[in-house]
């Protein structure tokens, strides 16, 4: 077994870390307080090929492997939990277009995302259904030249700032999950409305409720085959859950490093916190869980690069990394004590931002369900 990164990946990590330390880390609290999307930072990252990095070069991307994308996500979020995860989420709609879109769709919609001129989104969740994708109520009625979409989506990342959104809708309602299709919708089209949602954390993210009122979608904007949207989505989740795991891993590392530095500087009872066994044990647990999460996340990404994505392992990586991040950021705040509860220090923001990791892209409960169903079908060891 080889646990080494390639020379290209090592150089990539160094380059991303240098960028993140200079262009992301100093501005975390500012963007959190303003609640504004970090457009300037996005464009700078895009110029270096760090946005939508897995998109092929012919569509403006860097054509990096998925493990390299994980490295970028980890380093972004290590520098800042809010800005970092916002930058990673800029390309949310791209995988569906990259894998299932037509050549015309790829040429038209992918380059703007990779260049940082626009962001994308994917809209699945609805007010009455989140984890149960088959229960979506958004409808797409076929017309002579395309489709008419009606419905409401909620908790959609980039929903009110994206230039285009991948919408999952029922094209054959009586068929359940077999009657779902994916559509590429431009947000400037008549009938598309979005309202931003205020949240506990990730304040510089755009999260919105989307209202689709008789939105006409041309025939050529159907993504892939009609009624094949659910299966496309399962492919999407194999990767997106690993991306979320990388984000959560980066958040945990960032919080841990800040707590470790503070423990070395802050004194209590005449000696640095790091010399107290209670604090050492906390840091040891944090270190142990971060290292375990790395192995899961990196292996899941490596399998994607081998053309053998494993739904159980992708879910395991997302499950473990997100729950680990919540625990690590909690302990980071605890090590800082009262200062950890103050907005003056980054760990307060990291704690808030980490919490949603166990909810979006499938809750922890859904990840356990996915893993359970996979291991029920076969022995995975």
C-alpha positions in Angstrom: 0.0 0.0 0.0 1.2 3.5 -0.8 0.2 6.4 1.4 2.2 9.0 -0.5 0.8 11.8 -2.6 2.3 12.3 -6.0 4.8 15.1 -6.5 2.1 17.0 -8.4 -0.3 16.7 -5.5 2.4 17.8 -3.0 3.1 20.9 -5.1 -0.7 21.5 -5.4 -1.1 21.4 -1.7 1.7 23.9 -1.2 0.3 26.2 -3.8 -3.3 26.1 -2.4 -2.0 26.5 1.2 0.0 29.6 0.2 -3.0 31.1 -1.5 -5.4 30.2 1.3 -3.1 31.6 4.0 -2.8 34.9 2.1 -6.2 35.3 0.4 -8.7 33.4 2.6 -7.6 33.2 6.2 -7.3 36.9 7.0 -10.9 37.6 5.9 -13.0 34.9 7.5 -14.5 37.0 10.3 -15.1 39.9 8.0 -17.1 37.9 5.5 -19.0 36.1 8.2 -20.1 39.3 9.8 -21.0 40.9 6.4 -22.8 37.8 5.2 -21.6 38.5 1.7 -20.4 36.0 -0.9 -16.6 36.2 -1.4 -16.7 37.0 -5.1 -13.3 38.6 -5.2 -11.6 35.6 -3.5 -13.5 33.3 -5.9 -12.1 35.0 -8.9 -8.6 34.9 -7.6 -8.9 31.2 -6.8 -10.3 30.6 -10.3 -7.3 32.3 -12.0 -5.1 29.7 -10.3 -7.3 26.8 -11.4 -8.6 26.0 -8.0 -12.3 26.3 -8.8 -14.1 23.4 -10.6 -10.7 21.9 -10.9 -11.9 18.5 -12.1 -13.6 20.1 -15.2 -11.7 19.1 -18.4 -9.4 21.7 -19.8 -11.5 22.1 -23.0 -14.2 23.5 -20.8 -11.9 25.8 -18.9 -11.0 23.6 -15.9 -7.7 22.2 -14.7 -8.7 18.6 -15.4 -7.4 17.5 -12.0 -8.1 14.1 -10.4 -10.6 13.9 -7.6 -8.0 13.4 -4.9 -6.5 16.7 -5.9 -9.9 18.3 -5.6 -10.1 16.9 -2.1 -6.7 18.5 -1.3 -8.0 21.9 -2.5 -11.2 21.6 -0.4 -9.3 20.6 2.7 -6.8 23.5 2.4 -9.5 26.1 1.7 -11.5 25.1 4.8 -8.4 24.7 6.9 -7.8 28.4 6.3 -11.4 29.4 6.9 -14.6 27.4 7.4 -17.0 29.8 5.7 -15.1 31.2 2.8 -13.4 27.9 2.1 -16.6 25.9 1.9 -18.3 28.7 -0.2 -15.5 28.4 -2.8 -15.8 24.6 -2.9 -19.5 24.9 -3.4 -19.2 27.2 -6.4 -19.2 24.2 -8.8 -22.0 22.3 -7.2 -24.0 22.0 -10.5 -21.0 21.0 -12.6 -20.7 17.2 -12.0 -24.2 16.6 -13.4 -23.4 18.5 -16.6 -19.9 17.1 -16.8 -21.0 13.4 -16.7 -24.5 13.6 -18.3 -24.8 16.8 -20.2 -24.6 17.3 -23.9 -21.6 18.7 -25.6 -23.5 21.9 -26.2 -24.4 22.1 -22.5 -20.8 21.6 -21.4 -19.4 24.2 -23.8 -22.0 26.7 -22.8 -22.2 26.3 -19.0 -19.0 24.9 -17.5 -16.4 27.5 -18.6 -18.0 30.4 -16.6 -17.8 28.4 -13.4 -14.2 27.3 -13.8 -13.2 30.9 -14.6 -14.9 32.3 -11.5 -17.3 34.5 -13.5 -20.3 32.7 -12.1 -21.4 29.9 -9.7 -23.7 27.0 -10.1 -26.2 25.1 -8.0 -28.2 21.9 -7.8 -31.7 21.9 -6.4 -33.0 18.7 -4.8 -34.4 19.4 -1.4 -38.0 20.6 -1.0 -40.0 22.0 2.0 -41.7 18.6 2.5 -38.9 16.3 1.6 -35.1 16.2 2.0 -33.6 12.8 2.4 -36.4 11.1 0.5 -35.6 12.2 -3.0 -38.3 10.1 -4.5 -40.9 12.2 -2.7 -40.1 15.5 -4.5 -43.2 17.3 -5.8 -41.7 19.7 -8.3 -43.2 18.8 -11.7 -42.0 19.1 -15.3 -44.8 19.0 -17.9 -43.7 18.3 -21.4 -44.7 20.7 -24.2 -43.9 20.8 -27.9 -40.6 22.6 -27.5 -39.6 21.7 -24.0 -40.9 21.6 -20.4 -42.8 23.7 -17.9 -41.5 23.5 -14.4 -43.5 24.2 -11.2 -42.5 23.7 -7.6 -40.5 24.9 -4.6 -37.0 23.9 -3.6 -35.3 24.9 -0.3 -31.9 25.0 1.4 -30.3 25.4 -2.0 -26.7 26.5 -1.9 -26.1 29.4 -4.3 -29.8 29.5 -5.1 -30.0 33.2 -5.3 -26.6 34.0 -6.8 -26.1 31.1 -9.3 -26.2 31.8 -13.0 -27.7 28.3 -13.6 -29.1 25.6 -11.5 -29.6 21.8 -12.0 -33.3 21.2 -11.0 -34.6 17.7 -10.2 -38.2 17.3 -11.1 -40.9 14.7 -11.7 -41.5 14.0 -15.3 -43.4 10.8 -14.6 -44.9 11.1 -11.1 -46.6 7.7 -11.1 -43.2 6.0 -11.4 -41.7 7.4 -8.2 -37.9 7.6 -8.3 -37.9 6.2 -11.8 -39.8 9.2 -13.0 -37.3 11.9 -12.1 -35.4 14.0 -14.6 -32.7 16.7 -14.3 -33.0 20.1 -16.0 -30.5 22.9 -16.5 -32.3 26.1 -15.6 -30.9 29.6 -16.1 -31.8 31.8 -13.1 -32.6 34.8 -15.4 -35.5 32.9 -16.9 -39.0 34.1 -16.3 -40.7 32.4 -13.4 -37.5 31.7 -11.4 -37.4 33.4 -8.0 -35.1 32.9 -5.0 -35.2 34.1 -1.4 -32.1 33.9 0.8 -32.4 31.9 4.0 -30.6 33.2 7.2 -28.7 30.4 9.0 -26.8 29.5 12.1 -23.5 29.4 10.3 -21.8 29.6 6.9 -23.0 33.2 6.7 -21.1 34.1 3.6 -22.7 31.2 1.8 -25.8 31.9 -0.2 -28.6 29.5 0.8 -32.0 30.0 -0.7 -35.5 28.9 -1.2 -36.4 28.6 -4.9 -39.8 29.2 -6.4 -40.5 27.8 -9.9 -43.6 29.3 -11.5 -44.2 28.1 -15.0 -40.6 28.2 -15.9 -40.1 27.2 -19.5 -37.1 24.9 -20.1 -36.1 24.3 -23.7 -35.9 20.7 -24.8 -32.1 20.9 -25.2 -31.7 21.7 -21.5 -32.8 18.3 -20.3 -29.7 16.7 -18.8 -29.1 13.2 -20.0 -32.0 10.9 -20.5 -35.6 11.6 -19.5 -36.6 9.8 -16.3 -33.0 9.0 -15.5 -32.4 11.8 -13.0 -32.4 9.7 -9.9 -29.7 7.4 -11.2 -27.6 10.4 -12.2 -28.1 11.9 -8.8 -26.7 8.7 -7.1 -23.5 9.1 -9.2 -23.4 12.8 -8.1 -23.7 11.8 -4.4 -20.8 9.4 -4.7 -18.6 12.3 -5.3 -20.4 15.2 -3.6 -20.4 13.4 -0.2 -16.6 12.9 -0.5 -16.3 16.6 -1.2 -18.3 17.5 1.9 -16.2 15.1 3.9 -13.1 17.0 2.6 -14.7 20.3 3.6 -15.4 19.0 7.1 -11.9 17.5 7.4 -10.4 20.9 6.6 -12.7 22.6 9.1 -11.6 20.1 11.8 -7.9 20.6 11.0 -8.3 24.4 11.1 -9.9 24.3 14.5 -7.4 21.8 15.8 -4.4 23.9 14.7 -5.8 27.0 16.3 -6.6 25.2 19.6 -3.1 23.6 19.6 -1.5 27.0 19.2 -3.6 28.6 21.9 -2.9 25.7 24.3 0.8 26.4 23.9 0.5 30.1 24.6 -2.2 30.3 27.2 -1.2 29.7 30.8 -3.3 28.3 33.7 -2.1 27.4 37.2 1.4 28.6 36.4 2.0 26.6 33.2 0.8 26.4 29.5 -2.5 24.6 28.9 -0.7 22.1 26.7 1.2 20.8 29.8 -2.1 19.9 31.6 -3.1 16.3 31.0 -6.8 17.2 30.5 -5.9 19.4 27.6 -3.4 16.9 26.2 -6.1 14.3 26.1 -8.4 16.5 24.3 -5.8 17.3 21.7 -4.8 13.7 21.4 -8.4 12.7 20.7 -8.7 15.4 18.1 -5.5 14.4 16.4 -6.6 10.7 16.3 -10.0 11.4 14.8 -8.6 13.8 12.2 -6.0 11.2 11.1 -8.7 8.5 10.8 -10.9 10.8 8.8 -8.1 11.5 6.4 -7.7 7.8 5.6 -11.4 7.5 4.8 -11.7 10.6 2.8 -8.5 10.0 0.8 -9.4 6.4 0.1 -12.9 7.3 -1.1 -11.4 10.0 -3.4 -8.8 7.5 -4.7 -11.5 5.0 -5.6 -13.3 7.6 -7.6 -10.1 8.3 -9.5 -9.8 4.5 -10.2 -13.3 4.5 -11.7 -14.6 2.4 -8.8 -16.6 4.8 -6.6 -17.9 3.0 -3.5 -21.3 4.4 -2.2 -20.7 2.8 1.2 -17.2 4.3 1.5 -18.3 7.7 0.2 -21.1 7.7 2.8 -18.7 6.5 5.5 -16.2 9.3 4.8 -19.0 11.9 4.9 -20.5 10.4 8.1 -17.3 10.1 10.0 -15.7 13.4 8.8 -18.8 15.5 9.5 -19.4 14.0 13.0 -15.7 14.3 13.7 -15.6 17.9 12.7 -18.5 18.7 15.1 -16.6 17.0 17.9 -13.3 18.6 17.2 -14.7 22.1 16.8 -16.6 21.6 20.1 -13.4 20.7 21.9 -11.5 23.6 20.2 -14.0 26.0 21.7 -13.7 24.2 25.1 -9.9 24.6 25.0 -10.3 28.3 24.4 -12.7 28.6 27.2 -14.7 31.8 27.4 -12.6 33.2 24.5 -13.8 30.3 22.3 -17.4 31.6 22.7 -16.3 35.0 21.5 -16.4 36.1 17.9 -12.9 37.5 18.3 -11.5 34.0 17.8 -12.0 31.8 14.7 -13.1 28.6 16.6 -16.5 30.2 17.4 -17.2 30.4 13.7 -15.7 27.0 12.9 -18.0 25.4 15.5 -21.1 27.0 13.9 -20.0 26.2 10.4 -19.2 22.6 11.1 -22.7 21.7 12.5 -24.4 21.6 9.1 -22.0 18.9 7.9 -24.1 16.2 9.5 -27.2 17.5 7.7 -26.6 18.5 4.1 -25.8 16.1 1.3 -27.7 13.5 3.3 -27.9 13.5 7.1 -25.8 11.2 9.3 -28.9 9.0 9.6 -29.1 8.7 5.8 -25.4 7.9 5.5 -25.9 5.0 8.0 -28.9 3.8 6.0 -26.9 3.8 2.8 -24.0 2.0 4.4 -26.4 -0.5 6.1 -28.1 -1.3 2.8 -24.8 -1.8 1.0 -23.4 -4.2 3.6 -26.7 -6.1 3.7 -26.2 -6.8 0.0 -22.7 -8.0 0.3 -19.7 -8.5 2.5 -17.5 -5.4 1.9 -14.3 -6.6 3.7 
